[in-house]
Amino acid sequence: MAAILCDIQPGDEVILPSFTYVSTANAFVLRGAVLVFIDIRADTLDGYLSYWANSNRRVLTTVPEDRLLIVKTHEITQSMDQIAAFLEIPRESLEVAQSHSYRGLKKHGFLSKIDRDFLEEKVNTHCREIMGKYFS
């Protein structure tokens, strides 16, 4: 049901935990998705961060710079005018509630449960190169 509701199309990448039910993976495979299995253990984070870094590196090396807009997640709300101009659409058509600034009713607090120094170390190991180039 999730694969249908998310309108998964052939070639879409779907991130799944490496320890999952085969029926979960099959639902996406049957719609033509490319599965990416990652390690989801909170004590490593290596699988997810490595995937993030590799995916972003691929995008950043293939998309021409004049077609690339990079905005920090916590600056999306303040960057709505810039985003609208880049997309060549009216500012009014962008919904702040659909951006990362939207706060759902339920908070899971997953990241707050991980030691900050440990998290910083993992992010630096996998993402320092990309983040340094675009967010320094």
C-alpha positions as CSV (number, residue, x, y, z in Angstrom):
1,M,0.0,0.0,0.0
2,A,2.8,2.4,0.9
3,A,4.5,1.9,-2.5
4,I,1.2,2.8,-4.3
5,L,0.4,5.8,-2.0
6,C,3.9,7.1,-2.5
7,D,3.5,6.8,-6.3
8,I,6.8,4.9,-6.6
9,Q,7.8,4.9,-10.3
10,P,10.3,2.6,-12.1
11,G,13.8,3.7,-11.3
12,D,12.9,5.5,-8.0
13,E,15.4,4.7,-5.2
14,V,13.8,3.4,-2.0
15,I,15.9,3.2,1.1
16,L,15.2,0.1,3.2
17,P,16.8,-1.2,6.4
18,S,19.0,-4.2,5.7
19,F,17.0,-6.2,8.2
20,T,13.5,-6.1,6.7
21,Y,10.7,-8.4,5.6
22,V,11.0,-9.7,2.0
23,S,7.4,-8.7,1.4
24,T,8.3,-5.1,2.2
25,A,11.1,-5.1,-0.4
26,N,8.9,-6.9,-2.9
27,A,6.2,-4.2,-2.8
28,F,8.7,-1.7,-4.1
29,V,10.4,-4.1,-6.6
30,L,7.1,-4.9,-8.2
31,R,6.7,-1.1,-9.0
32,G,10.2,-1.0,-10.5
33,A,12.0,0.7,-7.7
34,V,15.7,0.4,-7.1
35,L,16.3,-0.8,-3.6
36,V,19.1,0.6,-1.4
37,F,19.7,-1.5,1.7
38,I,21.4,0.4,4.6
39,D,22.5,-0.5,8.1
40,I,20.0,1.1,10.5
41,R,21.8,0.5,13.8
42,A,21.9,3.6,15.9
43,D,25.4,2.7,17.1
44,T,26.9,2.9,13.6
45,L,24.9,5.2,11.3
46,D,27.7,4.4,8.8
47,G,25.3,2.8,6.2
48,Y,23.0,5.8,6.0
49,L,25.6,8.5,6.1
50,S,27.7,6.6,3.5
51,Y,24.7,6.3,1.2
52,W,23.8,10.0,1.8
53,A,27.4,11.1,0.9
54,N,27.6,8.9,-2.2
55,S,24.1,10.0,-3.5
56,N,24.8,13.6,-3.0
57,R,28.3,13.3,-4.5
58,R,26.7,11.7,-7.6
59,V,24.2,14.5,-7.9
60,L,26.7,17.3,-7.4
61,T,29.0,15.9,-10.1
62,T,26.3,15.4,-12.7
63,V,24.0,18.4,-12.3
64,P,25.3,21.6,-13.9
65,E,25.9,24.4,-11.3
66,D,23.5,26.7,-13.0
67,R,20.7,24.1,-12.4
68,L,21.7,23.5,-8.8
69,L,20.3,25.2,-5.7
70,I,21.6,24.2,-2.3
71,V,19.8,25.3,0.7
72,K,20.5,24.3,4.3
73,T,17.5,22.5,5.8
74,H,17.1,25.0,8.7
75,E,17.1,27.9,6.2
76,I,14.3,26.6,3.9
77,T,11.7,29.0,5.4
78,Q,14.0,32.1,4.9
79,S,14.9,30.9,1.4
80,M,11.5,30.6,-0.1
81,D,11.9,33.7,-2.3
82,Q,15.2,32.3,-3.6
83,I,13.7,28.8,-4.2
84,A,10.7,30.3,-6.1
85,A,13.0,32.4,-8.3
86,F,15.2,29.4,-9.0
87,L,12.1,27.3,-9.9
88,E,10.7,30.2,-11.9
89,I,7.3,29.9,-10.1
90,P,5.3,32.4,-8.0
91,R,6.3,32.6,-4.4
92,E,2.7,32.1,-3.3
93,S,2.8,28.6,-4.8
94,L,5.3,27.4,-2.2
95,E,3.8,26.1,1.1
96,V,6.0,26.6,4.1
97,A,4.1,23.8,5.9
98,Q,5.4,21.3,3.3
99,S,9.0,22.3,3.9
100,H,11.3,20.9,6.5
101,S,10.2,23.7,8.9
102,Y,6.9,21.9,9.4
103,R,6.7,20.2,12.8
104,G,4.5,17.1,13.0
105,L,2.4,16.4,16.0
106,K,4.5,13.4,17.0
107,K,8.1,13.8,17.8
108,H,10.3,10.7,17.9
109,G,13.5,12.3,19.2
110,F,15.7,9.6,17.6
111,L,18.7,11.9,17.1
112,S,18.5,13.4,20.6
113,K,19.1,9.9,22.0
114,I,22.5,9.6,20.2
115,D,25.6,11.0,21.8
116,R,26.3,14.3,20.1
117,D,30.1,13.8,19.9
118,F,29.5,10.3,18.4
119,L,27.1,11.7,15.8
120,E,29.5,14.6,14.9
121,E,32.3,12.1,14.4
122,K,30.2,9.9,12.1
123,V,28.9,12.9,10.1
124,N,32.5,14.3,9.7
125,T,33.8,10.8,8.6
126,H,31.3,10.5,5.8
127,C,30.1,14.0,4.9
128,R,32.9,16.5,5.7
129,E,34.1,16.8,2.0
130,I,30.6,17.6,0.6
131,M,29.5,19.8,3.5
132,G,32.7,21.7,3.5
133,K,32.5,22.5,-0.2
134,Y,28.9,23.7,-0.1
135,F,28.2,24.8,3.5
136,S,31.4,26.5,4.7
